[in-house]
Amino acid sequence: MPAFDYDLFVIGGGSGGVRSGRLAANMGKKVAIAEEFRYGGTCVIRGCVPKKLYVYASQYSEHFEDAAGFGWTVGESRFDWQKLVVAKEQEITRLEGLYEKGLANAGAEILRTRAELVGPNTVRLLDTGKTVTAERIVIAVGGHPTPHDALPGHELCISSNEAFDLAELPKSILIAGGGYIAVEFANVFHGLGVETTLIYRGKEILSRFDQDLRRGLHKAMEEKGIRILCEDIIQSVATGADGKRVAQTMKHGEIAVDQIMLALGRVPNIKGLGLESAGVNTDERGAIVVDAFSRTSAPGIYALGDVTDRVQLTPVAIHEAMCFIETEYKNNPVSPDHDLIATAVFSQPEIGTVGLSEEQAARQFEELEVYRAEFRPMKATLSGRKEKMIMKLIVNAADRKVLGAHILGHDAGEMAQLLGISLKAGCTKDDFDRTMAVHPTASEELVTMYAPTYRLRKGERVG
């Protein structure tokens, strides 16, 4: 048996890497984990956590407006961008410390350096040049925003990474993209008083979501004052005489703004990682190819999270890490379950969804029942806000199983988590029907839609 320096070496200090390293160390394994930037990864440092904090900050402008309908007189309000940035930094620094504390308490060796593969079971630490060996290596380096190098002037644009720490809040911004990152930031900047334009090459934003929610959110965003340009792209970016960024678009001419943000997808962080020297295969998008148990093509090397491009969500990376521990250290082979993952878009209004969209289900099932409710939420009756909620259940007519649940409206993300449990358990529409409603809530609509709004047979609406 060869002697290794470590039982497990983890490259990457994000959600998946930290979870796998901490759990292995708790089991008495000799573990080292290397991170070249900050522990916490994309989610904690430059993703989900700061994004949600900025979403909260951007909602207060509407809260102040709504208060009047409930009898409140709100005085003059002002927003301080720098104060938000400082507060955000304090919180993610606190969380970063908790990640490191958890690793340290478990007995893992924490390394603040870039680590690269140099061969089977072998890693080089770039800060010292030292080479170490490990029986198992986990690659959990995540991804980064697509730089869109082919775009002339792309270097004049920012990504979601830089958006959190701008020196000052821009007066105007153009955001390229139609995915959840682009949509969320469009709502954030608009809520903070920025003149916001979203440009997207597709026919409608959020291409992988249910069509009703996509259209409903689009309408709500435009009613707020966000300009949305679909079926258009930025062809080049230049600096104007006044220092503004000038985007030349395909259909809408020149658009001059203070900032241009590119939110055109994310790609795995594999550059310079030494994958070839270790025999680790990647696919055409640069993602590390893994089997059902997160094993790469190289014996003893595993990959978790966004670098595998399976499902780019923090809880998925954590789940994959836990499956890795069960499989490799507890003699209990467990394959990550990527089916029926509940997710949320923290737009304003929010989207919460789990399971198949109407369009997806229509391609897979002979006959569907679609239950749909659109209504003004109770809070809006006194605030005067026009925003509507949409709730939708997609049901297989043959066995009444609920295939998808979709919500547009306040707290949709919170509801989606609970719906995820129901759909994972295989609940039928009859289970929903015999569940008592919680009144008065918006969520009671989920259990009071007794008759189908319409049916689909072979993808065609039949009534």
N, C-alpha and C positions, 0 to 999 in steps of 0.2 A: 504493500500500500504506500503510495507516495505521501510525503508529509507536506501539508499546506500551511501557509501563514494564517489563513482564516478558514473557517467553515463556510462563511458567506461574506461576499463582498458586494455591496450595493453601490451602483453608480447612479446618482441622482437623489436629491433630498426633498422630493415632492411627496404627494400623498401616498402613492403606491410604494415608493422606495422607503419612506420612513416607516410605514406600517409593516412591511415585510422585514425590515431590519430590526425594528423594536420587538416584534413577536418572536423572531428567531433568537434574539439576545435573551429574551425572557425565558426561553427554553434552555438556556445554558450554552447556546452556540457562541463560538467566537466570531463576532461580527464587526466589520468596518463599513462605514458609509461615507461616500465622498460627494460633496456638493461644491461647485465652483462659484456659485453666486450667493443665494440665501436659502436657508432651510425653510421649507413650506411650499416651495415650488410655485408654479403658475397660479394655482388656486388661491393660496394665501397671500402671495406677494404682489401679483400683477394680474389677477383674474377674478374669480368668483367673489372673494371676500371684499376687496376694495370696490369692486363693481356694485355689490349690493349696498354698501355704505353710501356710495354716490347716488344710487337709485333713491334711497331714503332721503338724502339731502335734496334731491330734485323734486320730490313730491310736496315739499312744504309750500311752494307757491300756490298749488291747488288747494291745500289744506286751509291756507289763509283765506282764499276766495270762498271756499265752501262754508267757513265758519259763520259768515254773515247770515246765511239762511237759517242758522240755528240760534240766532240772537246775539252772537258775539260781535263786538266791534274791535277789529284788530288794527292797531296803529301802524305807522310806517314801518316797513320791513326792508332790510338790506341784507345782501349776501356777501360773505367774505370768502373768496376762493382759497386764499392762502391758509386761512384758518381750517378749512375742510381738509386740505392737503396735509397739514401738520397733524390733525386729529387722526386721519387715516393712517399716517406713518406710525404714530404711536400705537395704534391698535395692531397693525400687522407686525410690528416689532415685538409686541407682547406675545402674539401667537407664535412667531418664530421662536421665541424663547421657550415656549411650552413644547414645541416640537423637539427642540434640542434637549430639554430637560427630560422628556420621556425616553429619548434614546439613551441619554447618560444614565438615568436610573435603571434602565434595563441592562446596562453594561456594554452597550455598543461603543466602539471607538469612532468618534466624530472627526472627520477630516474636512478641512476647508480648502479644497483644491480640485482642480479638474483631474479626472481620471480617464485613461484611455486603455483600450484593449491592445495588447501586443502579441497575443497568441492564446492558445487554449489554456484556460485557468490562470491567465496571467494579466496583470494590470500595472500600468505605469502611473505614478503620481507626479503630475507635472510640476508642482512647486519644488520638489526635491530631486526629481528624476529617479526616485527609488522605484524598484520593481517588486511587486508582491504577488503571491499566489493565493488562490482560493479554490476550495472544492466546488463551490457553486458561486456563480456570478449572476446578479440580477441587474438588468439594464432598465432604468426607470427615469429616463432623461427628459421625457415630455416632448413638447413641440414649441414652435414659435410662429408668430404671424407671417404669412406669406409676404415677402418684400415686394413682389411684383416688379422684379428687375427689368422686365421688358417694357415697362411704362416709361417713356421719356419724362424725366423730372421726378421720378419716384423718390429720390433722395430728399426732395422738398416736403414730403408728406410724413405724417406720423402714423403709428399703429396704436393698437390698444395699450401696448406697453408704455408708451410715452404719454398717453392721454391722461393718466392719473396724476402726473407730476409736471404739468405745464407751468411755466413761470407765471403766466397770467391767464385768466379765462378769456378766450377769444370772443369777439362780438358776433362772429359768423363762422360757420363751419360747413364743409361739404364732406359727407361720409359716403364712401364707395363700398357697396356690398348690400346684400339683402338677407343675410343670415342673422342668427340671434344676437351676435356681438354688435353688428351694425345697427340693428333695430334698437337694442337696449341703449347704446350710446347716443343714438339720435334722440331718444326720449330723455335721457339724462341731460344732455346739453340744452335741449329745448326747455326743460324744466328749470334750468339754472339761468335762463334768460338769453340764451344764445340763439341767433337766427340760424336755423338748421335746415339743411337740404340733404336728402338721401337719394343716391343714384344707384340703380341696380339694372343689370342687363336682362333679368328675367321679366316675365309678364306680371308677376306678383311676388311680393316679399315672402320670406320664410317658405321656401319651396317644399320642404319635407313635412309641413304641417297640414292639418285639415283645411280645405278650401274656405269653409265658412269663417274659421278663425282668422285666416290670412286676410280675407276681405274685410272682416269686422275691425281688425286692428288697423289696417290701412286707412279705413274711413275715419276711425277715431283719431289717428295721428294727424291726418289732414285737417280735421275739424279743430284740433288744438293749434294748428298753424305750422306744422312741419310740412315742408315741401317734399314730395316724393316723385322722383322721375324714374319710371320703369322703362324697360326696353331701351336703355341708353347706357353708355359707358364713357369714362374719361379716356381721351386719346393721348393727352400730354398735359404736363404741368410746368408752369414757368413762374418766375417772380415778376410781378408788375412794377411799374414805376413808383407806385406808392408803397411798395413793400408787401402787398397782398399776394397770396397765391392765386394764380389764374389757371383754371382748368379748361382745356378745350374739350368739349364733349361732342359726341357724334351727332346728336339731334337738337341740343339746346344751346349751341354756340358756346361762348365764353362765360364762365362763372367765376367771379372774383370773390374770394373769402379770406378771412384771417388764417384759417387752418384747413388742411385737407387730411382726412383720416382714411387710410386704406384698411378695410375689414373684409378681405377677400379670401378668407380661409386660413388654415394653419397647416404647417408641415412638420414632420418629425425632426428632432434635433440629433441627426446622425453624423453631421459633418465632422471629420477628424476624430471620430470615435474609435477607429481601428477595427471596424467590423470585418473587413476583408481578411485582415491578418489573423483573425480568430475563427474565420470560417462561418460568419453569421450572414445569412442571406437576407436581402431586402426585396420589396416588390417595386413596381414601376413608379410608385409615388414616394419611394424612399422609406417606407414603413418596414420595420423588422417583422419578418414572417415568423409566426409562431403556430404551434399546434393547439389542440383543445386544452392543453395543460400549461400553456405559456412557455413551452420549450422551443428554443430556436434550433436552427440547423446544426449548431455547434454543441457537442455534449457538455453538459454542466453549465450552460449559459441560458438564461431565461430573460424574458422581456415582459414588462407590465405597462399598462396605461397608454397615454397618447402616442408614445413612440411606436406602438403596434398598429395604431389607426383602426382599432376595432370599434370602440365607442368612446368618443372623446369627452368623458365626464369624470369628475373627481370621484364620486362614489363607485364608479366602475373600476377605476384604478385600485381603490381600496379593497373592493371585493376580489379583484384578481390577485392582489397580494395575499389575502386571507386564504384563497384557494391554493396558492403556491405553498403556503406554510402547511396546510392540511395534507397536500399531496407529497411534498418532499420530506417533511419532518414528523408527520404523525401517522404515516402509513395509511392514509385515508384519501385515495385519489378523488379529487373534486375538480370538476371542470367549471369555469366561470359561466354563469347563466346570463346571457345577454338578451333574453326574451322579456318583453313587457317591462321596459324600463320607463318609469314615470319621469317626466322632465318638465321644466318650467322655462318660460321666457319672461324675464323681469322687465318687460315693456310696461307701458302705462296706457291702457290697462294690461294686466298680466295675462299670460297664457299658461295653462296647466294642462298637461295631456299625458295619456298612457294608452298604449295599444295602437290599433290600426286606424288610420283616417278613413273617411268614407271612400275615397278614391282607391286606397290600397285594398280595402275589404272587398270592394266591388270586383276587383280583379281576381280575388281568391275564392269567393263564395257565390253560390248560385243565386241565393235570395237573401236580401237584407231588410231589416226593419230599422228605420232611422227615427230617433226621438230627438226633437229639437225644440228648445225654448229660447226666445229672445225677449228680454224685458229690461225695464229701467230699475236698477237696484234701489232699495228703500232709502238709502242715504241721499240719493240724487233727487228724491221728491222734494226735500226742503232746500237742498243746496242749489237746485236749479240746473245742475249739470246734465247735459244731454246724453252722456255716455251710456251705452247699452251693455248688458251682459248677454253672453251666448253660452248655452249648455247643450251638449249633444252626446247621445249614446248611440253607438253602432252595434246592432244585435244580429246575430246569425239566426235567420228565421227557422232553420231546421231544428236547432236544439235550444234556442233562446239564450245562448251564451253571449255575454257582453264582450265584444271584440275590441271596442275602443271607447274611451271617454274623454271629452274635450271641453275645456272651459276657457272663456275669455271674460275677464273681469277681476275685480279686487279679490286678493287672496287666492287666486286660482292655483298658484304653486302649492299652497298649503293643502288645498283640497286634492290636488293631484297625488300627493303622497299617500293619502288614505285610499283614494281610488286605486292606486297601484296595488295595495294589499288585496282589495276586492277582486280585481281582475287576475292577479297572480293566483288567487285561491280558486279561480274558475267560476265565479259567481254568474248566475243567470239573471235575465231581466225579472224573472219571478222573485228572485232574492231581493232585488231592488224594490219591487212592488210591495213586498210584505214588510219592508223596513219602515218604521215610523219616522215621520219628518220631524226635524228640529225647527220650531217656528218661533219668531220670524227670522229666517235666514235665507240667504240666496241659495245655499247648498240644498235646501229642501226640494228644489226643482228636480234634483237628481232622482228622487224617489217618488215624485208625484206626476211624472210624465207617463200616464198609463196607456195611452193609445199612440200608435206610431204616427208621426207627422207625415211620413210617406214611406213607400217601399221601393226597393230596387230589385229587379230581376234581370240577371245577366248584364248588370251594369246600366240597365235602362230604368228610368223612373216609371212606376206603374200606378201610382196613386198615393 
